[in-house]
Amino acid sequence: MKLWKLIVLFIVAVAMLFSCIPDQAKAMNEVSAQSAVLMEQHSGRILLEKDAHTKRRIASITKIMTAILALESGKMDDTVTVSARAVRTEGSSIYLKEGEKIKLRDLVYGLMLRSGNDAAVAIAEHVGGSVEGFVVLMNQKAAEIGMRNTEFANPHGLDDAENHYSTAYDMALLMQYAMKNKEFRKISRTKVYRAPDPEGKSERVWRNKNKLLTKLYEYCTGGKTGYTKRANRTLVTTASKDGLDLIAVTLDAPDDWNDHIAMYEYGFKHYVIAKVDQKRMIKKIRDSFYRENIQASRALRYPVTEEEMKDLRVKIHLLRPHKEWKKDESRIPAIVGKAVLYLGEEAVDEVPLLHKKSTSKRDRSFWNAFHFLGVKNDG
């Protein structure tokens, strides 16, 4: 065979090889981070990942945990007296003064927007009784969330302990949890915050360090930056477009802003949220006893590619009606079944189905509580 034919065949073979590499792999090959994750916020589905479960130092993205513990403490309106230990904390600062009195809420804004290490210590001492006590709360919450490869040793992320680390995946879990908190979402997306000056001379003005939010990416909805010499650049952000809410995490990433933009663009290009609303669920119910008397707390939803759409199906599971239910509606249980969304053979989402009449006036408080406690909110 002639040499030129061999060259042509080689070129064709190489082209075919590269055309078979999934877009996902191509996207992650371009990410500078040592570890990275792109997660859909509501379902927790991982859309992209790179070495996502390797333990690494995390720097100031630690402060996401510090913020959510402060928010959940119920003390946001408390006045905090700043200690000498807080003032002496190294690194980034909001320049607190020893003995200064400041609202816990202001400290959380200073923590998230300006990454104040002094604010982190002041928060820890007030919420946990001491920094050491607060660290116990941090690790308890991490275990509760399912952060299995994480250990916290301080509230700020400074490199002052060897046993302070997490993974890209665990940090995505933490951000997913934090984003369920309305006030956290508000703080995370704030570009500029004004806090009273302790001496009453002028207010403090804090501008968010998250450049993705402030100027680089129009779909960014919040996040937290981080850097230390040992951790290098770390970043957790969120972004939303066309009903798709995403979380991106990068650890040890020299080009983190562009990493996040590239991952988001991949996610928004390839995925949509498939929804099955209550009307479509009810259409699948054949039993006349249930058909007009079923309600769901939310729609079924899951992020899918266009190709995966054809593999989605819904199954309805209902209790067999008892004869006495027709005579006495008070005997009908509030939850009478569930709707399950499948992607292929895998159940990817489910929602309980409630009987309207059994959850009317006498059970309205139950219905309201159930709706509030839903694992995932629609929209």
Salt bridges, closest charged atoms under 4 A:
ASP23 OD2 - HIS270 NE2 3.02
GLU40 OE2 - ARG301 NH2 3.61
ASP51 OD2 - ARG56 NH2 2.79
GLU72 OE1 - LYS141 NZ 2.97
ASP77 OD1 - ARG105 NH1 2.54
ASP78 OD2 - HIS126 NE2 2.95
GLU100 OE2 - ARG204 NH1 2.75
GLU132 OE2 - ARG85 NH2 3.14
GLU144 OE2 - LYS141 NZ 3.17
ASP159 OD1 - ARG57 NE 2.89
GLU162 OE1 - ARG57 NH1 3.98
GLU162 OE2 - ARG230 NH1 2.78
GLU183 OE2 - ARG105 NE 2.82
GLU199 OE2 - LYS97 NZ 2.79
GLU199 OE1 - LYS201 NZ 3.26
GLU203 OE2 - ARG194 NE 3.19
ASP245 OD2 - HIS42 NE2 2.74
ASP256 OD2 - ARG233 NE 3.07
GLU307 OE2 - LYS310 NZ 2.44
GLU308 OE2 - ARG45 NH2 2.78
GLU324 OE2 - HIS322 ND1 3.51
ASP328 OD2 - ARG331 NE 3.71
GLU329 OE2 - LYS357 NZ 3.35
GLU345 OE1 - ARG313 NH2 3.73
ASP349 OD1 - ARG298 NH2 2.92
ASP349 OD1 - LYS376 NZ 3.88
GLU350 OE1 - LYS338 NZ 3.84
ASP363 OD2 - ARG362 NH1 2.76
ASP378 OD1 - LYS275 NZ 3.23
